[in-house]
Amino acid sequence: MPLIEVTLVEGRTPEQLRTLITRLTDAAETALGAPRAAVRVILREVPAAHWAAGDVTIQERIEEQPWT
């Protein structure tokens, strides 16, 4: 039973998340020959202020964009 875990920043629509689940399931089914019913997908959404790279959070990067 394949388990696919994805961590992403909050803010996607329910439709986008549903599409991601479907496409990940399709990929596991195709690439691994896994039965569709056996594929598990977990999406973890993280607030932008809780995700950082190089000591700068994604929220800080968003706020610093000149076009916003």
N, CA, C and O of each residue as an XYZ file, in Angstrom:
272
protein
N       0.837     -1.164      0.000
C       0.000      0.000      0.000
C       0.896      1.245      0.000
O       1.513      1.548      1.021
N       0.980      1.963     -1.108
C       1.773      3.187     -1.153
C       1.137      4.283     -0.298
O      -0.081      4.467     -0.293
N       1.984      4.994      0.414
C       1.555      6.149      1.184
C       2.332      7.355      0.670
O       3.562      7.379      0.731
N       1.621      8.347      0.170
C       2.231      9.561     -0.361
C       1.891     10.700      0.589
O       0.718     10.989      0.827
N       2.923     11.347      1.133
C       2.718     12.475      2.031
C       3.257     13.736      1.384
O       4.378     13.757      0.877
N       2.454     14.782      1.404
C       2.844     16.056      0.798
C       2.623     17.152      1.834
O       1.557     17.245      2.443
N       3.641     17.972      2.021
C       3.520     19.129      2.894
C       3.580     20.365      2.018
O       4.490     20.520      1.204
N       2.597     21.251      2.191
C       2.556     22.465      1.392
C       2.004     23.611      2.223
O       1.338     23.403      3.237
N       2.292     24.807      1.778
C       1.813     25.995      2.470
C       0.313     26.130      2.252
O      -0.187     25.865      1.159
N      -0.398     26.538      3.284
C      -1.831     26.764      3.184
C      -2.151     27.765      2.080
O      -1.329     28.608      1.721
N      -3.374     27.650      1.550
C      -3.829     28.657      0.613
C      -4.397     28.114     -0.683
O      -4.940     28.877     -1.481
N      -4.285     26.823     -0.909
C      -4.877     26.247     -2.122
C      -6.369     26.052     -1.917
O      -6.845     25.899     -0.793
N      -7.084     26.059     -3.012
C      -8.521     25.828     -2.949
C      -8.793     24.341     -2.733
O      -7.934     23.508     -3.022
N      -9.976     24.003     -2.228
C     -10.336     22.584     -2.116
C     -10.240     21.863     -3.465
O      -9.869     20.691     -3.519
N     -10.571     22.557     -4.539
C     -10.501     21.952     -5.870
C      -9.050     21.635     -6.245
O      -8.778     20.578     -6.814
N      -8.126     22.532     -5.936
C      -6.712     22.285     -6.230
C      -6.190     21.096     -5.422
O      -5.458     20.255     -5.945
N      -6.565     21.033     -4.168
C      -6.126     19.922     -3.327
C      -6.714     18.604     -3.820
O      -6.030     17.581     -3.810
N      -7.958     18.619     -4.245
C      -8.601     17.406     -4.769
C      -7.906     16.944     -6.033
O      -7.691     15.747     -6.225
N      -7.552     17.887     -6.901
C      -6.832     17.558     -8.137
C      -5.477     16.947     -7.816
O      -5.066     15.977     -8.453
N      -4.779     17.508     -6.836
C      -3.485     16.964     -6.433
C      -3.632     15.530     -5.949
O      -2.842     14.667     -6.333
N      -4.618     15.264     -5.123
C      -4.856     13.902     -4.633
C      -5.089     12.942     -5.799
O      -4.519     11.852     -5.838
N      -5.923     13.352     -6.739
C      -6.225     12.494     -7.890
C      -4.974     12.222     -8.712
O      -4.717     11.080     -9.090
N      -4.204     13.250     -8.987
C      -3.010     13.066     -9.831
C      -1.927     12.249     -9.133
O      -1.224     11.472     -9.778
N      -1.789     12.420     -7.828
C      -0.832     11.592     -7.097
C      -1.271     10.133     -7.092
O      -0.450      9.230     -7.250
N      -2.554      9.912     -6.913
C      -3.091      8.553     -6.957
C      -2.879      7.945     -8.330
O      -2.454      6.795     -8.447
N      -3.175      8.721     -9.376
C      -2.944      8.250    -10.747
C      -1.481      7.869    -10.957
O      -1.183      6.834    -11.553
N      -0.571      8.709    -10.467
C       0.863      8.462    -10.650
C       1.301      7.174     -9.959
O       2.050      6.385    -10.535
N       0.840      6.956     -8.736
C       1.205      5.730     -8.025
C       0.634      4.498     -8.710
O       1.290      3.460     -8.798
N      -0.577      4.624     -9.186
C      -1.215      3.516     -9.888
C      -0.438      3.169    -11.161
O      -0.192      1.998    -11.450
N      -0.057      4.195    -11.912
C       0.656      3.995    -13.169
C       2.097      3.533    -12.949
O       2.540      2.557    -13.554
N       2.812      4.228    -12.095
C       4.241      3.948    -11.912
C       4.498      2.655    -11.158
O       5.469      1.953    -11.440
N       3.636      2.333    -10.201
C       3.890      1.183     -9.340
C       2.986     -0.006     -9.615
O       3.226     -1.112     -9.130
N       1.945      0.234    -10.397
C       0.965     -0.830    -10.618
C       0.142     -1.099     -9.365
O      -0.435     -2.174     -9.204
N       0.098     -0.106     -8.482
C      -0.642     -0.271     -7.230
C      -2.141     -0.206     -7.496
O      -2.589      0.595     -8.315
N      -2.909     -1.031     -6.820
C      -4.363     -0.905     -6.944
C      -4.801      0.458     -6.409
O      -4.362      0.882     -5.340
N      -5.650      1.125     -7.144
C      -6.097      2.476     -6.783
C      -6.598      2.545     -5.339
O      -6.300      3.499     -4.620
N      -7.340      1.557     -4.929
C      -7.906      1.546     -3.577
C      -6.841      1.403     -2.493
O      -7.110      1.663     -1.321
N      -5.642      0.994     -2.877
C      -4.566      0.808     -1.900
C      -3.696      2.047     -1.732
O      -2.872      2.100     -0.819
N      -3.863      3.031     -2.587
C      -3.035      4.240     -2.529
C      -3.584      5.175     -1.460
O      -4.776      5.484     -1.436
N      -2.700      5.617     -0.582
C      -3.060      6.564      0.476
C      -2.336      7.884      0.208
O      -1.155      7.893     -0.138
N      -3.054      8.997      0.370
C      -2.466     10.327      0.190
C      -2.791     11.154      1.425
O      -3.943     11.237      1.851
N      -1.762     11.759      1.988
C      -1.935     12.665      3.122
C      -1.393     14.027      2.716
O      -0.235     14.153      2.318
N      -2.237     15.040      2.820
C      -1.809     16.415      2.560
C      -1.721     17.128      3.900
O      -2.660     17.103      4.695
N      -0.593     17.755      4.136
C      -0.401     18.538      5.357
C      -0.209     19.988      4.944
O       0.725     20.324      4.216
N      -1.097     20.831      5.414
C      -0.992     22.250      5.105
C      -0.373     22.977      6.304
O      -0.785     22.790      7.449
N       0.609     23.795      6.009
C       1.359     24.513      7.030
C       1.158     26.010      6.827
O       1.220     26.488      5.695
N       0.919     26.757      7.902
C       0.825     28.203      7.749
C       2.147     28.769      7.208
O       3.225     28.277      7.543
N       2.050     29.790      6.384
C       3.241     30.390      5.767
C       4.218     30.905      6.812
O       5.422     30.947      6.558
N       3.729     31.295      7.973
C       4.607     31.797      9.035
C       5.348     30.670      9.754
O       6.249     30.930     10.551
N       4.971     29.413      9.474
C       5.598     28.269     10.139
C       6.578     27.529      9.239
O       7.045     26.449      9.601
N       6.895     28.081      8.082
C       7.790     27.420      7.129
C       8.857     28.427      6.736
O       8.549     29.510      6.239
N      10.111     28.064      6.961
C      11.197     29.000      6.684
C      12.342     28.318      5.950
O      12.564     27.115      6.084
N      13.046     29.103      5.188
C      14.286     28.677      4.538
C      15.254     29.850      4.644
O      14.898     30.989      4.345
N      16.460     29.565      5.065
C      17.439     30.634      5.202
C      17.015     31.679      6.224
O      17.316     32.863      6.067
N      16.320     31.246      7.268
C      15.863     32.114      8.358
C      14.833     33.148      7.916
O      14.649     34.163      8.588
N      14.165     32.902      6.800
C      13.095     33.786      6.327
C      11.865     32.921      6.088
O      11.923     31.932      5.357
N      10.753     33.301      6.710
C       9.541     32.513      6.514
C       8.916     32.826      5.156
O       9.194     33.858      4.546
N       8.087     31.929      4.714
C       7.376     32.167      3.455
C       6.494     33.398      3.595
O       6.366     34.183      2.655
N       5.878     33.572      4.776
C       5.048     34.756      5.005
C       5.864     36.034      4.846
O       5.396     36.996      4.237
N       7.066     36.053      5.381
C       7.937     37.227      5.235
C       8.291     37.474      3.768
O       8.331     38.618      3.315
N       8.544     36.398      3.035
C       8.846     36.545      1.605
C       7.648     37.118      0.852
O       7.808     37.980     -0.012
N       6.447     36.637      1.182
C       5.231     37.136      0.533
C       5.067     38.628      0.822
O       4.760     39.409     -0.079
N       5.270     39.014      2.064
C       5.092     40.411      2.458
C       6.141     41.335      1.833
O       5.898     42.531      1.672
N       7.293     40.787      1.484
C       8.365     41.591      0.895
C       8.241     41.753     -0.609
O       8.989     42.532     -1.201
N       7.316     41.039     -1.248
C       7.190     41.120     -2.700
C       6.763     42.509     -3.115
O       5.800     43.046     -2.568
N       7.457     43.104     -4.073
C       7.129     44.485     -4.482
C       5.790     44.627     -5.197
O       5.242     45.728     -5.267
N       5.258     43.534     -5.727
C       4.016     43.639     -6.504
C       2.776     43.454     -5.637
O       1.662     43.509     -6.158
N       2.926     43.239     -4.349
C       1.749     43.056     -3.492
C       1.361     44.341     -2.822
O       0.391     44.373     -2.063
